[in-house]
């Protein structure tokens, strides 16, 4: 299968509200909805599109051990509360592509995408990011999701 179209850009530094999740990746959508409701209830201004961080390869890690994190960029620092955390994400070079199709078919995008990066002399740095235009997209049909992978040239 041909590698999907890949672009490179600098993803800027940002402050995010986040909620960690352990278990099947399908469970992250509920965490994203809870996070959005929480920031709205606290009057915290959203400052960008929501995204999720995916730390593990689901073909190598048992579903109950998969680690992910729902993130919403916010305009300023805030007081953390329970599972709702604040973190700073540093500026980084990212390779990006788009996934077209349902989430069950992500491997058809990720496999060739990551393989092309590794074969192109890039090192994978940290978790993949999947951006959504709205919070509801995190549990939606999966069409057109932007995938960013932090990288560095070897």
N, C-alpha and C positions, 0 to 999 in steps of 0.2 A: 504494500500500500504506500502511496506517495505521501511524503511529509506535508502537513498542512502549511499554508502560508504563514511565515513567521516574520514579525517585526521586532525591532529592539528599541527600547526607550528607557529613560530614567524615571522611575517611580519616585515621586517626592516623599519627603518625610511627612508623617501624619500622626495625629493622636486619634486613637480609636477607642470606642467602648467595645468590650468583647465578652463573650461567654464561651468557655471551653466545653467540649463534648467528647465523651469516650463511648464508642459503640458504633453501630452501623451508620455510614455516612448519611443515610436517608433521615436520620434523627436531627440533623443540624437545622432543618427548616423550622421546626418548632422552637429551637433555641433562638433563631434569628427573630421570629415573631415576638418572643418574650423580651428580647433585647430592645427591639424597636418600641414596644409598649412601655418598657422601663425608662428609656431615655426621654420619650414623649412625656411621661408622667412627672419627670424631674425638670422639664423645661430645658433640656440639653439640646442645642441646635445640631442637626445633622449637617455635615460639611462635605458630602460626597456619596457616591454609590456604595451600597452595602456589598460586602464580599465575605467569602469564607476561606480560611486557611486549611489546607489538607496536608497533614504531616506524614501519612503512611501510604504505602502502596497496597490497595485492597486485594491485589493478586498474591501478596506475600504475607500480609498481616491478617490474623483472624478478625472477623467482623466485630466481635465484642471488644477488641483491643484497638480499633481504629481511633486515631486522635484527630479532631478537627476543632475549629474555632470560628464562631460567627463574629463578624466585625462590622462596625458602622463608624466611618470617620466622623469626628465631632469637631466643633469650632474651638473648644478650649478644654483645659483640664477640669476634672470633676472629682467629687468624693466617691470612692469605690464603695460598693455595698453588696455583701454576700457574693453570689456568683457573678455579679456584674462588675467587671474589672476595667481599668483604664491602662492602656499601654501605648508606648511610642514605637512606631515602626520607622526605621531608618531609611534614608534615601538609598536606592539600589538600582542597578541595571537589571532590567527584566526583558525576557523574550516573551512575546505574546502571540497568541493565535485565538481563533474562535472555534467553538464546538457547535456544530449544527446537528440537532437531533435530540432524542431523549437521553436523560442521565444514564440509563442502562448502557448506552453506547459510548460513554466517555473514553473507554479503553481504545476505541478506534481512532480517537484524536490524540490522547495522551501518549500512546506507544510510539507512533511515528514522530510526534513532536519532540519528545524527550530524546529519542534515539538520534534525531537529526542534530540536536544540540550537542550531545555527547560526541557524535562523529565529527561535528564542526569545531571541536576543540574547546567547548565550554564546560565549566564545572557548575553543577547544580548547587545553589546556596539556599537552604531553607525550604519551607513549605510552598507548595503551589497556591496561587490565589485564584479564586473564581469570582468574577464580578457579576452582579445582578443589577438590572435597572431599577427594580423595586424589591421590597422584602418578599412579596408574594412569589417572585420569580425563583426564590430559593427552593420552592416546592412545586414549581410549575413544570412546563413541558420540556425545558432544557434546550430550547432553540436559541442559538446565537449568544451563548454565554462567552464572555471574554476570559481567557485563561492567561495568567501571567506566571512565569517561573523566574524567580531571582537567579541570576547567573553571573559568572565571571569568566573571562577568557583565561585559559590555562597558560 
